[in-house]
Amino acid sequence: MFKYLLFFVLFSPLIGIILVENGAFSISTAQVGHPNGAWLAYTAHCLVLLAVTFWTIKKKLGSPRRKTISTLYLPPFVPLANIVLCVNVVFLTVMLFGAGGIEVLMGKMEKSGFRASLNYISAFALWIENYFVPSLLAYLSFVFTQSTKLPRERRLLALNIAICALIGLNWGSKATPLIMLLPSILIIYWKISIRKAMLLASIACLTLMATFMLFDRKDEGLGWVADAADSSLGGAVTFLGIRATVLQGDVAWYIWDMYEDKQELPPYFPTLYAAIGDRLFSLFSGIQRSDYPRWVKYHYDSLLTATAGVPLDEIFLWGHNVNGTIFSEGIIALGSPGYLVFSIIGGLCTGICFNIIKESMNSGTAIRAALSADYFCLIVFRWLNGGGITQLFHISVFLGIMMTYLLLRMCVSLSSGGSETAPAVSVTRGRTPSVQGLA
């Protein structure tokens, strides 16, 4: 499964770039595309990133040493699933009524308005989305792979998956529920055939089309699709095709076009200051979020969106962002061929994540497997897709992972009961799932 995720995040923007170079309308930048050679430069980025990824995997860089203890214990699946379900129901209640997600699901609020209204609860809501719920489900999925997979166990896993998806829907985004499920899917289907991968991709596409028909898409700059199709099935298919190709690559095409035309690109390195968190950044710099023109210069996602021509009011009041990929980030930071430095960093991060997940699953260290799968799918995957390298080491990432670890330990302790934990994985007897190759 890992390789399919990697190929999608790399090559869907390439298709979008090729389409824009052949005259497709660039929705993010509101102009008709034209040839500029961006596809060739982006292809070089993909090849370098893949080469570094495979080299990192071959050399086993970052791979943790397997534990030498003879037997590892996992909590029994059913009590664990019940505990995780209760915790996730609490998180769902917080998102529905504390954060106001119920207004989004009832169609009374668009996702942009929901994000703008979070205020004091925004950090906790983001931790729920990016760490707590995906990691809990990933851990549960790992234990499920070691269980007897009885019908009751399957039902409990399915119920937890449904709650996770519902939490994601509170954000009003089509992709958020799927992204939150990715760590679990990655663990359950670590080794998967092309046929099963295509089946999962088809289910994902149907899910995206269903959520398109549920939410109003005018807040994503695709109002003309929603108006023309009246949220019909045909409109959903059209939107999905555009979202998976053109909107993945048109900003990368535009940034390359600016570079080739020798237009002035915004300063990049000031955006690295944002890694300390917005509150500390404001404390040390004296720049407040209300000072839009100055604030945008220190936050890469907002800087890229403004460079694409989106008005500042739309960025800050409604949370509008564009997808630029790390290719765009490399061009803005280092130009050409310096952008390949970001390709190398991307390959290293991807390969190291693979090594950690693989070794964790082989050794039966479920918590590390869950956290590393979550970090790849919710952090590295999003960085490869949108850029903004600070999200790899942002202060909120360390806090989120630390609190998620404590939450996992609490759930394991409660579900084990201190006495009924049965041996689920035996390293010496070879009962851990063998994870070989780039699955």
N, C-alpha and C positions, 0 to 999 in steps of 0.2 A: 504493500500500500504506500510505503514511504516514497518510492520512486514515482508513483502516479501523481501524488500531491506535488512533488518537486517539478515534474514535467509540466503540470498544469500552470503553476505559478510562474514558470519561466516562459512557456511558449504561447499561452493565451494572449499576452501583450504583443508578442511578435506577430500573431495573426492580425491583431488590431492595427499595428503599425503598417503592415502591408496593405490592409484595407484603406487606411487613411491616405497612404501614398498613392493609391489608385483612385482617389477622388471621393472617398467616403467623407461624410460630414463629421468633423470633430466636435462632439457635443460639449466636451469640457472647455474648449477654447472658442467655441462658436465661430468656426470657419470651415471652409471646404479644404480638404487635404490636397497635397501635391507632392510629387517625388522630391526627396531631399537626401536620400541615402541613409536614413535612420535605421532601416531594417538591417542593413549590413553591419552597422556599428552595434546594434542590439544583438545580432547573431553572434558577434565576437564576444560580447558580454556573457551570453548564455554558454558558449563553448568553454570559456575560461572558468566560469563558475562550476560547470559540470566536471571539468578536468580536475580542479582543486578538490571538489567534493569526493570524487573517486580516489584521488591520491590520499586524502585524509582518512578515508575509510580503510584503504589498503594498509596504511601505516598505523592504524588504530590510535590516532592522536586523540587524546582526551578520554580514552576508554578507561573506566575505573577498573581496579583489580577486583577479581572475583573473590568474594568472601570465602574464608577457609573453613568456616563452621560446617559441620556435616549435615545438619537438618535445619531447615527454615520453616517457620510456622506462619500460616495465614489464618485469619479469623474465619469461622464458618460463614458461608455465603448468606444464608437466610437472615440471621440476626444482623449482619452487616448491612444487607440491603434495606432492612426495616429502619435501621438507624439513619442511613444515608437518605432514605425517603423522608423521614421526619425532618431532618436538617434542611433538605431541599424545599420542603413545603414551607418551612419558616422563611427561607430566602424568597420563595415565590410570593408569600404574603407581603414581605417587605417591598418587593418590586411592584406588586399590584397596587397596594394601598399606601405604602410609605413613599415610594418614588412616583406614584401616579401612573403606572403602566396600564391600569384598567381603562384610563381615558384613551390610550392608544388602541387597545384591543377593541374598544367600543366605537372607534372611528371618530371620537371627539377631538383628538389631538394628533397632529402629524409628528413623525419621529424627531424632526428638527426642534419643534416646540417642546417635546419631552426632554430632550437633552439639555435644552436651554433652561428648563425649569428645575433641574435636579438640585443645583446649589449645594447646600450643606451635606447632602447625602450622596453626592456624585462619586466621591472616592470609594465609599463602601459599595455602591452599585457597580462600579467598574471592577472592584475586587470580586464581587459575586460573578460577574460575567466572565472575567479573564482567568480567575484562579480557583475560587472556592468550588463552584458547581462543576466545571469541567474536570478538575483534578479528582474530586470525590467520585465522579462517574467513571473516570479512567481507572482509579484504584479498584472500584467495584467490578469493572470489566475484567481487570487482570485476575481478580479472585474468581470471577465467573469462568474464565478459561481453565482454571484448575479444579472447578467443581464438577459434580456429576451431571449438570445441565438438565435436571429434571424439569417437567413442565412448570412447577411452582417457581423454580429459580428463574426460568425464562420469563415468566410473567412479571416477577419482581424487577428484573433488569429492564424489561420493556416499559414498565411503569415509571421507573427512574429516568429512562431516556425521554419519555413523554413530558415529565416535569421539567427536565433540563431544556427541552425545546420550547416549552411554554414560557419559561423564564427568558429565553432569548427573544421570543416574540414581543415581549414587553418593550423592547427597544424600537419596534416598528420597522425593523430591517429584515429583508428576506434572507440575507446570508448569515446573520448572527446566530440563529439556532443551529445551523449546519456547522459553523466554525466552532461553536461550543461543544458539539458532538465529536469533532475531529479527533481529539486525543483518545477517546474510547474506541472509535472506529479504527484508529491506527493500531491500538493494542489488540483488539479482537481479530482484526484482519491483517496482521503484520505480514503474513505470507498469504497472498491471494492470487488467484488465476486471473487472466485477462477477462474471461467471461464474467466472473463475479465482480471484477472491478467495473466492467461496463454496466452490469446490473445495478450496482450501487450508484454509479453516475446517473443512470436513468431515473432512479428513485430521487436523487438529489435534484435533478432537473424538474421533475414533476412537483416536488416540494416547493421549489423556487417559483414555479408558475402559479401554484396555489396561493402562495403568500403575496405574489404580485396582484392577484385578483382580490386579495383581502385588504391590502393597504393602498392608499392613494399615492401614486408615484410622482406627482407633480413636484414634490420637494427634492427630487433627484435630478432636476433639469430635463426630465423626459415627459413633460406635460403633453407634448404633441403626440406621444405614443398612447398615453392614457386617453386623451381626447378622441383620437382617431379610432381607437379600438374599443372604447368604452369598457375597459377592463375585461374584454372578452378573452377567450382562449387564444385566438390569433394574436391579440395584442400582447398576451403573456409570452408567447413564443418569440414574437418580434423583440420584445424587451429583453428577454433572456439572451438572445443572440447578440444584441448590441452590448449588453452589460458584460458578457463574457469575452468580448473581443475588442470592439472599438473603445469602450470606456476603460479597458485595461491598458491600452497602448497609446491613446491619442495625446496624453500629456507628455509621455516620453518622446513621441514624435515632435511635439511642439518645442520642448526644451532643446532637442537636437537642432531644430530649425533655427532657434534663436542663436545657438552656438555657431552654426554654420554661417549665419548672416552677420556674425560678429556684433550682435546686440548685447547690451550690458546685462549680465546675469546678477542676481542679488548676492551679497556676501553670504557665504555658507557657515563659516566657523563660529560666528556668534550664536548660532542655533544650538551649539553643544552645551552652552550654559544651562539650558533648560533641563539637563539631566538631574539637577539637584532638586527638581520639583518647583512648581509654580510659587508656592508660598515662600520658600527660601529664596527663590530667584527675586521675587518682589522685595523681600526684606533686604537683600544685599545690593540690589541694583536701583531700588527706588522706582522701578517701572511697574505700574499697575495695569491690570488687564483692560481697564477702561480707556487706557491710552493706546487705542488700536494701532495707529501708525508705527509706534515704537515697539509695541508688544509683538507684532507680527515678525519683526526682524530677528527675534530670538526663538521662534518656534517654527520648526521646519515644515510641519504639515500646513500651517497657516501661510507661511512664506511661499510654499509651492502653489497653493491655491490662489493666492493673490497674484503670483507671477503668471498664472494661467488666465488671468483677467477677471476673476470673480471679485465683486465689490466687497470691501471690508465689512460693511454692515451685514451682508449675507453670510460671511465667514463667522463673525463673532456672535451675532444675534441668533443665527439659525444653525450654526455648527456645520456648515457645508465644507466638505473637503474633496479633493480629487485624488486619483490613484496615479502615482508617478513612477513606481518601481525604483529599485536602488540604482538603476541605470541613470535615471534623471538626477538622482542625488549625486552620483559620481560626476556627471557633467557639470553640475552647478559648483561642486566643490573643487574639482581638479581638471576639468576640461577633458580633451582627448589627446593621447590615450590614457591619461591619468585615471579616467573613470574605471579602468580595469582593476585598480586597487580595491574598489568596492566589490567588484566581481570576486576577487581573491578572498576578501573578508567574508563575503556571502558563502563562498564554497567552504571555507574553514568552519564557519558557524554551523552550516548544514551537516557537514561530515562529522563534526564533534557531537552534535545532537544525535545523529544516527548511532554513533558508537556507544554513547551513554545509554540510549534506549535499548539497544540490542543487548548489551552486557547486563543491564539491569533485569531484563526479561529472562535472560539465560541463567542468571544467578538467583532469580526469585526475589529480588529486592523490590517489592511491589510499590512502595512509596516513592522510591527514586524513579522507577519506571513511569509512574503516574505524573510526577512533577516534571520530568524531562520531556515527556510527550506533550504535556500542557505548554511548556516553554517553547517547544518547537512550533506547535500548531497555533498558539495564541500570540506569540511574540515574534519568533523568527519568520514564520510564514507570512505574517502581516507586514513585517519589515521588508521582506523580499518583494512583496506586492506593492507597498505604498511608499517605502523609503522612511527616513527619519531614524538614523542609527542610534540616537539616544534612547529609544525605547528598549534596546537590548540591555542597557545598564542603568536605566532610570531608577531613581530611588524608590519609586512605587513598586517596581518589579521585585526588589529585594524584600520590601515589607510584605508584599503580597505572597511571595513564596514562603517566607518565614511563617506568616499566619496560617497559610494553607497547610504547611507541615504540621503545625500544632493542631489544627482542626482534624487532619487525618489521624494523628496519633490519638486524639480524643475519641473519634468514631471507632477506631480499632479497639481501644481499651473498653469502651462501652459494649461493643458487640462480642468481645471475647469473654467477658465476665470473669476473667482471671482464672477460669478452670476448665472451660469446655472447648478450648482451642485445640483443634485437631491438626496433625501435620498435613499440610497441603502440598508442600514442595520438598522433595529430598534431592539435594545436590549429589550426594554420593551414589544414590541409586539411579541417577539419570532421569528423574521424573520432571525436571524443569523443561519447559518448551524449548526445543532447539531452534534458535533464530539464526539462520544463515543467509548470507547474501544481501543485496540491496532489495529488500522486499517491496 
